[in-house]
Amino acid sequence: MKSKVIFFLAGAAVVTLSFTFATASRAPKAITKNTPQVSHNEPVGGLLSEDKF
């Protein structure tokens, strides 16, 4: 019984890894940078900024 469980877990791990590898190999190879657009003309917002006029 114990060996059946070990074989089942090993088989599930192999199937999971094969699907992961197949999905990762189909992913696009383009690398994009996600840098936020910063505007230096506007006041800083957030919890720590205070409006002093």
C-alpha distances in whole Angstrom, upper triangle without the diagonal:
4,5,5,7,9,10,11,13,14,15,17,19,20,21,23,25,26,27,29,30,32,33,35,36,38,40,43,45,48,48,50,51,51,54,56,59,61,65,67,70,68,68,64,62,60,59,62,65,68,70,74,77
4,5,5,6,9,10,11,12,14,16,17,19,20,21,23,25,26,27,29,31,32,33,35,37,38,42,43,46,46,48,49,49,52,53,57,59,62,65,67,66,65,62,60,57,57,59,62,65,68,71,74
4,5,5,6,9,10,10,12,14,15,16,18,20,21,22,24,26,27,29,30,31,33,35,36,40,41,44,44,47,48,48,51,53,57,59,62,65,68,66,66,62,61,58,58,60,63,66,69,72,75
4,5,5,6,9,10,10,12,14,15,16,18,20,21,23,24,26,27,29,30,32,33,35,39,40,43,44,46,47,47,50,52,56,58,61,64,67,65,65,62,60,57,57,60,62,66,68,72,75
4,5,5,6,9,10,11,12,14,15,16,18,20,21,22,24,26,27,28,30,32,33,37,38,41,41,43,45,45,47,49,53,55,58,61,64,62,62,58,56,54,54,56,59,62,65,68,71
4,5,5,6,9,10,11,12,14,15,16,18,20,21,22,24,26,27,28,31,32,36,37,40,40,42,43,43,46,48,52,54,57,60,62,61,61,57,56,53,53,55,58,61,64,67,70
4,5,5,6,9,10,11,12,14,15,16,18,20,21,22,24,26,27,29,31,34,35,39,39,41,43,43,46,48,52,54,58,60,63,62,62,59,57,55,55,57,60,63,66,69,72
4,5,5,6,9,10,11,12,14,15,17,18,20,21,23,24,26,28,29,33,34,37,38,40,41,41,45,46,50,52,56,59,61,60,60,57,55,52,53,55,58,61,63,67,70
4,5,5,6,9,10,10,12,14,15,16,18,20,21,22,24,26,27,31,32,35,35,37,39,39,42,44,47,49,53,55,58,57,57,53,52,49,50,52,54,58,60,63,66
4,5,5,6,9,10,11,12,14,15,16,18,20,21,22,25,26,30,31,34,34,36,38,38,41,43,47,49,53,55,58,57,57,54,52,50,51,53,55,59,61,64,67
4,5,5,6,9,10,11,12,14,15,17,18,20,21,23,25,29,30,33,34,36,38,38,42,44,47,50,53,56,59,57,58,55,53,51,52,54,56,59,62,65,68
4,5,5,6,9,10,11,12,14,15,17,18,20,22,23,27,28,31,32,34,35,36,39,41,44,47,50,53,56,54,54,51,50,48,48,50,53,56,59,62,65
4,5,5,6,9,10,10,12,14,15,16,18,20,21,25,26,29,29,32,33,33,37,39,42,45,48,51,54,52,52,49,48,46,47,48,51,54,57,60,63
4,5,5,6,9,10,10,12,14,15,16,19,20,24,25,28,29,31,33,34,37,40,43,46,49,52,55,54,54,51,50,48,49,51,53,56,59,62,65
4,6,5,6,9,10,11,12,14,15,17,19,23,24,27,28,31,33,33,37,39,42,45,48,51,54,53,53,50,49,47,48,50,52,56,58,61,64
4,5,5,6,9,10,11,12,14,16,17,21,22,25,26,28,30,30,33,35,39,41,45,48,50,49,50,47,45,43,44,47,49,52,54,58,60
4,5,5,6,9,10,10,12,14,16,19,20,23,24,26,28,29,32,34,38,41,44,47,50,49,49,46,45,43,44,46,48,52,54,57,60
4,5,5,6,9,10,11,13,15,18,19,23,24,27,29,30,33,36,39,42,45,48,51,50,51,48,47,46,47,49,51,54,56,60,62
4,5,5,6,9,10,11,13,16,18,21,23,25,27,28,31,34,37,40,43,46,49,48,48,46,45,43,45,47,49,52,54,57,60
4,5,5,6,9,10,11,15,16,19,20,22,24,25,28,30,34,37,40,43,46,45,45,43,42,40,42,44,45,49,51,54,57
4,5,5,6,9,10,14,15,18,19,22,24,25,29,31,34,37,41,44,46,46,47,44,43,42,44,45,47,51,53,56,58
4,6,5,7,9,13,14,18,19,22,25,26,29,32,35,38,41,44,47,46,48,45,44,43,45,47,48,52,54,57,59
4,6,5,7,10,13,15,17,19,22,23,26,29,32,35,38,41,44,43,44,42,41,40,42,44,45,48,50,53,56
4,5,5,9,10,13,14,17,19,20,24,27,30,33,36,39,42,41,42,40,39,38,40,42,43,47,49,52,54
4,6,8,9,13,15,18,21,22,26,29,31,35,38,41,43,43,45,42,42,41,43,45,46,50,51,54,57
4,6,9,12,14,17,20,22,25,28,30,34,37,40,42,42,44,42,41,40,43,45,46,49,50,54,56
4,6,9,11,13,16,18,21,24,27,30,33,36,39,38,40,38,37,37,39,41,42,45,47,50,52
4,6,8,11,14,16,20,22,24,28,31,34,36,36,38,37,36,36,39,40,41,44,46,49,50
4,6,10,13,16,19,22,24,27,31,33,36,36,38,36,36,36,39,40,41,44,46,49,50
4,6,10,13,16,19,21,24,27,30,32,33,35,33,33,34,37,38,38,42,43,46,47
4,7,10,13,16,18,21,24,27,30,30,32,30,31,31,34,35,35,38,40,43,44
4,6,9,12,14,18,21,24,26,27,28,27,27,28,31,32,32,35,36,39,41
4,6,9,12,15,18,20,23,24,25,24,24,25,27,28,29,32,33,36,38
4,6,9,12,16,19,21,21,23,21,21,21,24,25,25,29,30,33,35
4,7,9,13,15,18,18,19,18,18,19,22,23,23,26,27,30,32
4,6,10,13,15,15,16,14,15,16,19,20,20,23,24,27,28
4,7,10,12,12,14,13,14,16,20,21,20,22,23,25,27
4,6,9,9,11,10,12,14,18,18,17,19,20,22,23
4,6,6,9,9,12,15,18,18,16,18,18,20,21
4,6,8,9,12,15,18,17,15,17,17,18,19
4,7,9,12,16,19,18,15,17,15,17,17
4,7,9,12,16,15,12,14,12,14,15
4,6,10,13,12,9,10,9,11,12
4,7,10,9,7,9,10,12,14
4,7,8,6,8,9,13,15
4,6,6,9,11,14,17
4,6,8,11,14,18
4,7,10,13,16
4,7,9,13
4,6,10
4,6
4
